[in-house]
Amino acid sequence: MTTLSFPARLPASARRWDPGALWRSWLAAFTARRRRQADRVILHHLRSDRCDADFRLDAFKQAMKHLSDGKPERAHNVLLSLSDPTVDPIDTAPGKGAVGAWPGR
């Protein structure tokens, strides 16, 4: 059985094989690729003629306007454009998950 020798200048942590670090590195790269792919799909759908404008698209456009205005409070305004401004809780949720923007009702 042969052992691999590493240069002495590498730190001890670099000389050990860590399967956990390898898994975390692969998972981070995989999720980043999936996120970019999902972003491309959403943008393609928004650009297509088949996309009906709804409250999410309107909120997204409003958020982009706030993002590009250059004001110091732009991050706050982006969050507000996508948030529900009501303070009273609703009786029942209309669905299981978040919808990405407040429908305005």
Secondary structure as GFF3:
##gff-version 3
##sequence-region A 1 105
A	DSSP	alpha_helix	12	15	.	.	.	ID=ss1
A	DSSP	alpha_helix	19	47	.	.	.	ID=ss2
A	DSSP	alpha_helix	55	68	.	.	.	ID=ss3
A	DSSP	alpha_helix	74	82	.	.	.	ID=ss4
###
